[in-house]
Amino acid sequence: MVNGYDKVEWGASVEEVMSKYNDIIDISIEDNKKKGIICYGKEYNEGIMSSRFFFFYNGKLYHVRVVFDEIDETSENLLFDKFKEKYGEPTNKRKQKYSRNDNYYVESFQLLFNISNELNIIISVEDIIEKSTNVFITHNNVYDYINPIVSDQIDFDNARKNINNIDV
């Protein structure tokens, strides 16, 4: 599906998504709720998919994140090949290094796919490393399916709120 993820379209309500994925629960963060963003998801303890999260802005689906933790190299390559068969070659690539919190940082290699005006996909291959010892902790693959129209609107709405709080 180009206008969404798997069985659901962008703009679907929480109820519509829950009718297709009935095992997800509300795991929203209070700060995000104040911005109109809620999240439903589930962590899995079997298979290669470790978690899947559905993000809603003002009650409408706009972002899905699928995480594969501790995936072996063969499975990682097979998954990526399957992905390329469906969506083609990435439109951009980048490396990132960022702090996750006070204890860990992430080294990430990202592949960006601009599928359509309504679907961007980012595949992040991440190594999580402890800051104090520089010891490798875990390796995962994160697949983000994003509606860029809504994502840009969220950024604009947040910027407008920040600007409105500034006296000039």
HELIX and SHEET records of a PDB file:
HELIX    1   1 VAL A   14  LYS A   20  1                                   7    
HELIX    2   2 GLU A   30  LYS A   34  1                                   5    
HELIX    3   3 GLU A   73  TYR A   87  1                                  15    
HELIX    4   4 PRO A  148  ASN A  164  1                                  17    
SHEET    1   A 2 GLY A   4  TYR A   5  0                                        
SHEET    2   A 2 VAL A   8  GLU A   9 -1                                        
SHEET    1   B 8 ILE A  25  ASP A  26  0                                        
SHEET    2   B 8 ILE A  37  GLU A  43 -1                                        
SHEET    3   B 8 SER A  51  TYR A  57 -1                                        
SHEET    4   B 8 LYS A  60  ASP A  69 -1                                        
SHEET    5   B 8 PHE A 136  ILE A 146 -1                                        
SHEET    6   B 8 LEU A 119  GLU A 130 -1                                        
SHEET    7   B 8 TYR A 104  SER A 116 -1                                        
SHEET    8   B 8 ASN A  92  SER A  99 -1                                        
END                                                                             
